[in-house]
Amino acid sequence: MEKSFLITLTGPSGIGKSYLKRRLKKYFKFEEPAVYTSRKKRKENEKGERIFLAKQEFLKKVKNKELILLNKIFGNWYAFRFDAFKNINKKNIITEIYIDNVKQFRKNYPKASMIVLVTDDINFLKYRLQKRAENKSELNKRLRLAKQELKKIKSLKNNFNFIYNVNYNNENKIVDEVIKNIKVN
């Protein structure tokens, strides 16, 4: 890659955004602005990928206008530092953007390559979400939100450069497909 890139990944919970991001970071040497969150650390979180804060500390940073692109998902807060996307013309950056921030992000960064992962197979998503859900109630809650997110994505499809439909047959091929498209563009 000779020019700098700003790539975003969007999609419902459990679709594989973090997996894809980690693979692309290794292949292209992307930098990733840390996501601040009030949720508990997961074993698959890489060092520096997220900054885990107590809820009060997170909300204090919001009040002090230190964080942007806020989201509350499953009772946990997520955001970026206010300067996370400064100097983007000098770096290759990759990050995940929650669906509710897609329009604002597109407006602020019109040259960003915005990728969305979707699925037509809700059972595929259910299979993936079962790994995260602590119980059936949480699984059902995550599935309901995923269905809502997929509907929102359809209404925002013009904001994305690439739309990938992930399913059992191609989930392991998506990374190669995305790499090929990034190289071409």
C-alpha positions as CSV (number, residue, x, y, z in Angstrom):
1,M,0.0,0.0,0.0
2,E,1.5,3.3,-1.1
3,K,-1.2,5.6,0.1
4,S,-2.7,5.9,3.5
5,F,-6.0,4.1,4.2
6,L,-8.8,4.6,6.7
7,I,-10.9,1.5,6.8
8,T,-14.0,0.9,9.0
9,L,-15.8,-2.4,9.7
10,T,-19.4,-2.4,10.6
11,G,-21.9,-5.2,11.2
12,P,-24.0,-6.9,13.8
13,S,-22.5,-8.4,17.0
14,G,-20.9,-11.7,16.3
15,I,-20.5,-11.4,12.6
16,G,-16.7,-11.5,12.7
17,K,-15.6,-7.8,12.6
18,S,-12.9,-8.2,15.2
19,Y,-11.5,-11.4,13.6
20,L,-11.4,-9.7,10.2
21,K,-9.8,-6.6,11.8
22,R,-7.0,-8.6,13.4
23,R,-6.2,-10.4,10.2
24,L,-6.1,-7.2,8.2
25,K,-3.9,-5.5,10.8
26,K,-1.4,-8.3,10.4
27,Y,-1.5,-8.3,6.6
28,F,-1.4,-4.5,6.1
29,K,0.3,-3.3,9.3
30,F,-2.7,-1.1,10.1
31,E,-2.8,1.0,13.2
32,E,-6.0,0.9,15.3
33,P,-7.2,3.7,17.5
34,A,-8.1,2.3,20.9
35,V,-11.7,2.0,21.8
36,Y,-12.6,3.1,25.3
37,T,-15.2,0.9,26.9
38,S,-16.9,0.2,30.2
39,R,-17.3,-3.5,29.5
40,K,-15.2,-6.3,30.9
41,K,-12.2,-7.6,29.0
42,R,-12.6,-10.7,26.9
43,K,-9.9,-13.2,26.5
44,E,-9.6,-12.5,22.8
45,N,-8.9,-8.8,23.2
46,E,-5.5,-7.9,22.1
47,K,-3.3,-5.5,24.1
48,G,-4.0,-1.9,23.3
49,E,-7.1,-2.8,21.3
50,R,-9.5,-1.5,24.0
51,I,-9.1,0.7,27.1
52,F,-11.2,-0.7,29.9
53,L,-12.6,1.9,32.3
54,A,-15.0,1.8,35.2
55,K,-18.4,3.2,34.1
56,Q,-17.9,6.4,36.3
57,E,-14.5,7.0,34.8
58,F,-15.9,6.6,31.3
59,L,-18.8,9.0,31.9
60,K,-16.3,11.5,33.4
61,K,-14.3,11.4,30.1
62,V,-17.6,12.0,28.2
63,K,-18.5,14.9,30.4
64,N,-15.0,16.4,29.8
65,K,-15.5,15.9,26.0
66,E,-12.5,13.6,25.8
67,L,-14.5,10.9,23.8
68,I,-16.4,10.9,20.5
69,L,-18.7,8.5,18.6
70,L,-20.4,7.2,21.8
71,N,-22.5,4.0,21.9
72,K,-24.2,2.1,24.6
73,I,-24.6,-1.6,23.7
74,F,-25.8,-4.3,26.1
75,G,-25.4,-1.9,29.0
76,N,-21.7,-1.1,28.1
77,W,-20.3,2.2,26.8
78,Y,-17.9,2.5,23.8
79,A,-16.2,5.5,22.3
80,F,-13.0,6.8,20.7
81,R,-10.7,9.5,22.0
82,F,-11.6,12.9,20.5
83,D,-8.3,12.9,18.5
84,A,-8.4,9.3,17.4
85,F,-8.6,10.1,13.7
86,K,-6.2,13.1,13.5
87,N,-3.4,12.9,11.0
88,I,-5.2,10.1,9.1
89,N,-3.4,11.0,5.9
90,K,-0.1,9.8,7.4
91,K,-1.3,6.4,8.7
92,N,-3.1,3.3,7.7
93,I,-6.0,3.0,10.2
94,I,-8.6,0.3,10.7
95,T,-11.4,0.4,13.2
96,E,-14.9,-0.9,14.0
97,I,-17.7,1.6,13.7
98,Y,-21.1,1.0,15.3
99,I,-24.0,1.2,12.9
100,D,-25.5,4.3,14.6
101,N,-22.3,6.2,13.8
102,V,-22.0,5.3,10.1
103,K,-23.6,8.5,8.7
104,Q,-21.6,10.8,10.9
105,F,-18.4,9.0,10.2
106,R,-19.0,9.1,6.4
107,K,-19.7,12.8,6.7
108,N,-16.5,13.4,8.6
109,Y,-14.3,11.1,6.6
110,P,-15.7,10.9,3.1
111,K,-12.6,9.1,1.7
112,A,-12.8,6.3,4.2
113,S,-13.3,2.8,2.9
114,M,-16.3,1.6,4.8
115,I,-16.9,-2.2,4.9
116,V,-20.0,-3.8,6.2
117,L,-20.5,-7.5,7.1
118,V,-24.0,-8.8,6.9
119,T,-25.7,-12.2,6.8
120,D,-28.9,-13.6,5.3
121,D,-28.7,-16.6,7.6
122,I,-29.8,-15.7,11.1
123,N,-28.9,-19.3,12.3
124,F,-25.3,-18.6,11.3
125,L,-25.3,-15.5,13.5
126,K,-27.0,-17.4,16.3
127,Y,-24.3,-20.1,16.1
128,R,-21.6,-17.4,16.4
129,L,-23.3,-15.5,19.2
130,Q,-23.7,-18.6,21.3
131,K,-20.0,-18.3,22.0
132,R,-20.5,-14.9,23.7
133,A,-23.9,-15.3,25.4
134,E,-23.8,-16.3,29.0
135,N,-27.3,-17.7,28.9
136,K,-30.3,-18.1,26.6
137,S,-31.8,-14.8,27.6
138,E,-28.7,-12.9,26.6
139,L,-28.4,-14.9,23.4
140,N,-32.0,-13.9,22.5
141,K,-31.3,-10.2,23.4
142,R,-28.2,-10.3,21.1
143,L,-30.1,-11.9,18.3
144,R,-32.9,-9.3,18.5
145,L,-30.3,-6.5,18.4
146,A,-28.5,-8.2,15.4
147,K,-31.8,-8.3,13.5
148,Q,-32.4,-4.6,14.2
149,E,-28.8,-3.8,13.1
150,L,-29.2,-5.7,9.9
151,K,-32.4,-3.7,9.1
152,K,-30.5,-0.4,9.8
153,I,-27.6,-1.5,7.6
154,K,-30.0,-2.0,4.6
155,S,-31.2,1.6,5.0
156,L,-27.5,2.8,5.2
157,K,-26.1,0.7,2.4
158,N,-25.1,3.7,0.2
159,N,-22.6,4.7,2.9
160,F,-20.5,1.6,2.4
161,N,-17.9,0.9,-0.2
162,F,-18.1,-2.8,0.3
163,I,-20.8,-5.2,1.5
164,Y,-19.9,-8.8,2.3
165,N,-22.6,-11.4,3.0
166,V,-21.0,-13.8,5.5
167,N,-22.3,-17.4,6.0
168,Y,-21.2,-20.9,6.8
169,N,-19.9,-21.4,3.3
170,N,-17.7,-18.3,3.0
171,E,-16.8,-17.2,6.5
172,N,-13.1,-18.3,6.0
173,K,-12.9,-16.8,2.6
174,I,-14.0,-13.2,3.5
175,V,-10.5,-12.2,4.7
176,D,-9.0,-13.0,1.3
177,E,-11.8,-11.2,-0.5
178,V,-11.4,-8.1,1.6
179,I,-7.6,-8.2,1.1
180,K,-8.0,-8.4,-2.6
181,N,-10.4,-5.5,-2.7
182,I,-8.2,-3.3,-0.5
183,K,-5.2,-4.0,-2.9
184,V,-7.2,-3.0,-5.9
185,N,-8.5,0.2,-4.4
